[in-house]
């Protein structure tokens, strides 16, 4: 797309997009998000993974919004819409990926913005 152009995306209920929100492969970390959609703060939690997990948030253009390492002792993370640079994320659709040596799982999230 050229600068200033846009496309509309129609999301049909019950369909996974390119593996996002599909059941993770056996052994992959189980990622849960609440609330989703979320405003003010969202909580990401990992279960069913004995190893450390890398949690990454991406905008729909594939740009990294944030990245966090979760170890065996700390299996959750709160997100208040902040970028790694400290700027606030715009309201919109984002992708969250949890990856470990055992596999990868991902979720779509809807960020409604800060309070």
C-alpha positions in Angstrom: 0.0 0.0 0.0 1.1 3.5 -0.7 1.4 6.1 2.1 -2.1 7.2 3.1 -3.8 4.2 1.6 -5.8 1.8 3.7 -7.5 -1.6 3.6 -10.4 -2.9 5.6 -10.2 -6.3 7.2 -13.2 -8.4 7.8 -12.8 -10.9 10.6 -15.4 -13.7 10.6 -16.3 -15.2 14.0 -15.0 -18.6 14.7 -12.1 -18.5 12.2 -8.5 -18.5 13.1 -6.2 -16.2 11.0 -3.0 -17.8 9.9 -2.6 -19.9 13.1 -3.4 -17.0 15.4 -5.8 -18.1 18.2 -5.6 -21.7 16.9 -4.8 -24.4 19.5 -1.0 -24.4 20.2 1.0 -27.4 19.2 1.6 -30.0 21.9 4.3 -28.7 24.4 3.9 -25.1 23.4 3.2 -22.6 26.1 -0.5 -21.9 26.7 -1.1 -18.2 26.5 -4.2 -16.6 28.1 -5.2 -12.9 27.9 -7.7 -11.1 30.0 -9.6 -9.0 29.6 -9.8 -9.1 25.8 -10.8 -6.6 24.5 -9.0 -4.6 27.2 -8.7 -0.9 28.3 -6.2 0.4 30.8 -4.5 -2.9 31.6 -4.4 -6.4 30.1 -2.9 -9.4 31.7 -1.0 -12.2 29.9 -0.5 -15.5 31.6 1.5 -18.6 30.6 0.9 -22.1 31.7 1.9 -25.6 30.6 5.5 -24.6 29.9 8.4 -25.7 32.1 10.9 -23.4 30.3 11.4 -19.7 30.1 9.0 -18.0 27.7 9.5 -14.9 25.5 6.3 -12.8 25.3 6.1 -10.4 22.3 3.5 -7.9 21.2 3.2 -6.8 17.5 1.0 -4.3 15.7 -0.6 -5.5 12.5 2.3 -4.2 10.4 4.5 -6.7 12.2 6.4 -4.0 14.2 7.4 -5.0 17.7 5.5 -3.1 20.4 7.1 -4.9 23.3 9.0 -7.9 24.4 9.3 -9.6 27.8 11.0 -12.7 29.2 9.0 -14.8 31.6 10.9 -17.3 33.7 9.6 -20.3 35.7 9.0 -18.2 38.7 7.1 -15.4 36.9 4.4 -16.6 34.6 2.3 -13.5 34.0 2.7 -10.0 32.8 0.5 -6.9 32.9 0.5 -4.5 29.9 -0.8 -1.0 30.0 -0.4 -0.3 26.3 3.2 0.9 26.6 5.7 0.4 23.7 9.2 -0.7 24.6 10.2 3.0 23.9 7.8 4.2 26.6 5.2 5.6 24.2 1.5 4.6 24.4 0.1 2.2 21.9 -2.9 3.3 19.9 -6.2 1.6 20.2 -6.4 -1.3 17.8 -5.8 -4.9 17.0 -2.5 -6.5 18.1 -0.9 -9.9 18.1 0.7 -11.5 21.1 3.2 -14.4 20.7 4.5 -16.7 23.4 7.5 -18.7 22.4 9.7 -21.3 24.2 12.0 -24.1 23.2 8.9 -26.4 23.1 6.9 -24.3 20.6 4.9 -21.1 19.9 1.4 -19.9 20.6 -0.3 -16.7 19.7 -3.4 -14.6 20.4 -5.2 -11.7 18.8 -5.9 -8.9 21.3 -8.0 -5.8 21.0 -6.5 -2.8 22.8 -9.1 -0.1 23.6 -6.5 2.4 24.9 -5.6 3.8 28.3 -8.1 5.0 30.8 
